[in-house]
Amino acid sequence: MADTPIDFTGLACPIPISEYPHVSLAHGGGGKLSQQLIQKMFVSQFANEQLSAMHDGAMFTIDGARLAFSTDSYVINPIFFPGGNIGELAVNGTVNDLAMCGAKPLYLAVGLIIEEGLSMDELWKIVQSMQKAAQRAGVVLATGDTKVVDRGKGDKIFINTSGIGTISEGINIHPQRARVGDKILVSGKIAQHGIAIMSVREGLEFESEMKSDTAPLNELVKAMLAACKDIHVLRDPTRGGVASTLNEIAESAHVGIAIREETIPIEGAVRGACEILGLDPLYVANEGKLIAFVPQAYSNQVFAAMKRHPLGIDAAIIGEVVTDHPGAVVMKTRIGGSRVVDMLSGEQLPRIC
């Protein structure tokens, strides 16, 4: 009797090995390669309603309670940077992911992977900053785990944070809810985090110190939702920056997005640093900014609420959702022309968060 043929269906790697036989830093950059890796390698295998939504967190109902759940890992280099450190960044990042679901963040779990040789003084500063960040955001660090790896097998410290929060009735924030006519708002000056990190790595000095914008956005979101519960989309433009985030939303909702270059808030020093480094600020990471898609009828109320909050004082309306070019982002330039703002292909700033 002949041997039964082995069925290899589903065993082949979904990303062609001839193109990417190994994972590269660009696969973690928040651009096209990140999306390809996530969609083909992970979503294809673990597909479910929550994961397929590709939101900043999963949203579900348990015993009548609407919940949001999110997780993120932080591998930033350097671990201390102007305006913050890996500890507060980890807390703020997960708080913000929950806030982008319209949730009130409640509890965090923290996992620390520490490399042998990290100074106790540095570890203590990181732990203290996490406690202060949690207190500021009004969340509890409820559980966690600590592992130590051999010297040379890590890079000082990696942190994972997971969080859970509650979503009030009537709030339905989702990337697929972007609608034609929605106004697109950004909460402040972009690209500050990425440039702060790059200035340290490259040893660059500027007239004014570049500082990260890392901050918890949950109270800002609370103020915005008080002005309008029917906010359609919220996202924090971290890896890949504003450009990649807008492209993800345009593709998810199958709509066109039109933005205006002259309305995008960018600090003069940040713009100058981007020119020196050859970077486009639209693709540079942020850690304390959000993008909101708001029905046109309520956009002025939400905008005013943002301007009244300390983290939204530099807010701006940068564009709208349009019927043209569905799935694409087009920017009207300062000189009156138009250009397609595509998804980032490679990696501008590896290990930015």
C-alpha positions, -999 to 999 in steps of 0.1 A, spaced: 0 0 0 14 34 -10 21 60 16 -6 86 20 6 119 5 13 146 30 -9 177 26 13 208 29 -16 232 24 -13 261 48 23 253 58 40 277 33 52 310 46 27 337 34 55 362 27 76 351 -3 109 339 11 126 351 -21 117 387 -11 122 386 27 139 355 40 145 373 73 127 399 94 141 434 90 138 465 112 115 479 85 90 452 94 85 471 127 84 506 112 46 510 110 46 512 72 39 489 43 62 461 54 47 462 89 12 459 74 23 431 52 38 412 81 8 417 104 -18 408 78 -1 379 61 17 363 90 -6 370 120 -41 381 110 -43 353 85 -37 327 112 -55 342 142 -84 359 123 -113 369 144 -137 399 146 -116 418 171 -82 413 155 -94 419 119 -106 453 129 -70 465 131 -79 490 158 -56 503 186 -73 478 208 -99 450 209 -134 460 218 -160 435 232 -188 430 256 -188 408 287 -219 404 308 -232 437 295 -200 456 301 -183 472 271 -146 468 273 -114 477 254 -82 457 257 -48 465 243 -12 455 245 21 470 233 58 464 237 85 491 240 121 486 228 131 522 224 168 532 221 179 551 240 159 542 271 163 578 285 156 606 261 147 643 262 112 646 277 109 611 290 121 575 293 109 540 283 89 536 315 65 565 312 64 559 274 51 523 281 24 535 304 13 564 282 13 543 251 -11 517 263 -33 544 280 -35 561 247 -44 529 228 -73 524 251 -83 561 248 -83 557 210 -111 531 214 -131 557 234 -124 538 266 -117 550 301 -84 532 310 -85 514 343 -59 487 348 -25 479 333 -3 448 334 34 453 330 61 428 318 98 438 322 126 420 304 158 432 319 193 426 306 219 416 332 241 447 339 214 473 339 221 497 368 197 496 397 197 534 396 184 534 360 158 507 368 146 527 398 142 558 377 122 539 352 99 523 378 93 557 395 85 573 361 60 545 354 43 551 388 40 588 381 27 582 346 1 558 359 -10 583 386 -13 611 361 -34 589 338 -56 576 366 -48 539 360 -36 511 384 -6 489 376 -24 458 388 -2 429 379 31 422 361 61 400 355 99 404 355 125 384 336 163 388 335 183 377 304 220 372 301 243 402 294 244 407 256 211 389 251 189 420 254 194 458 252 191 471 288 154 468 292 122 459 272 88 466 285 54 452 276 22 469 289 -13 456 285 -44 475 296 -81 472 300 -108 499 301 -145 505 299 -165 521 270 -196 542 278 -228 536 260 -233 555 227 -196 556 219 -186 538 187 -151 547 176 -137 525 148 -113 530 118 -140 518 94 -164 546 105 -147 574 86 -174 590 65 -174 614 36 -176 649 50 -158 642 83 -133 668 93 -99 656 103 -84 671 134 -49 667 149 -43 676 185 -10 694 182 24 698 167 36 666 151 70 648 148 84 659 181 90 624 196 108 610 166 131 641 162 139 641 200 151 605 197 170 611 165 187 641 179 201 620 207 212 592 185 229 615 161 244 638 187 228 668 172 224 701 191 198 727 182 191 762 196 161 748 215 161 713 230 140 688 212 117 670 236 94 640 232 57 647 233 49 615 253 17 621 273 -15 604 283 -44 614 260 -73 599 279 -84 632 296 -82 650 262 -104 623 247 -128 626 276 -132 663 269 -137 657 231 -164 630 238 -182 654 261 -185 678 231 -196 650 207 -201 614 215 -203 605 179 -166 609 170 -161 584 142 -124 576 144 -95 583 169 -59 572 163 -26 581 178 0 585 150 30 567 165 52 545 142 49 557 106 36 590 118 5 610 105 9 598 69 9 561 77 -20 564 101 -42 583 76 -34 557 49 -45 529 73 -78 547 79 -84 555 42 -78 518 33 -99 505 62 -129 527 55 -125 527 17 -126 565 16 -105 593 2 -86 617 25 -77 652 15 -53 672 37 -37 707 34 0 711 41 -3 747 54 -27 736 82 -5 709 96 11 721 129 49 716 130 73 733 153 98 754 133 128 737 150 113 703 142 108 712 106 144 724 104 157 692 120 137 671 95 153 690 66 188 685 81 181 647 86 163 643 53 131 632 70 94 640 61 77 651 94 45 634 82 62 601 86 79 608 120 65 592 151 45 609 178 37 597 213 14 624 226 -8 634 197 -41 621 183 -60 623 150 -98 625 151 -124 621 124 -155 641 134 -188 647 117 -187 681 101 -217 693 121 -198 688 154 -163 696 142 -162 731 156 -174 720 190 -148 692 193 -121 715 180 -130 741 207 -129 714 234 -95 704 222 -81 739 223 -93 743 259 -72 713 270 -35 717 277 -27 688 253 -48 702 225 -39 739 226 -21 736 193 -49 715 177 -57 721 140 -82 710 114 -60 696 86 -84 681 61 -116 661 54 -129 628 41 -138 630 4 -154 608 -23 -124 611 -46 -95 586 -47 -109 561 -22 -81 544 -2 -56 571 -8 -44 603 9 -38 634 -11 -22 666 2 -26 701 -12 9 716 -10 18 751 2 25 761 -35 -9 750 -46 -1 716 -61 -12 682 -50 8 651 -41 -1 616 -30 9 609 6 16 572 4 23 546 32 59 546 44 77 518 26 108 513 47 119 524 81 129 560 89 135 556 126 139 521 140 131 514 176 113 546 181 90 533 208 
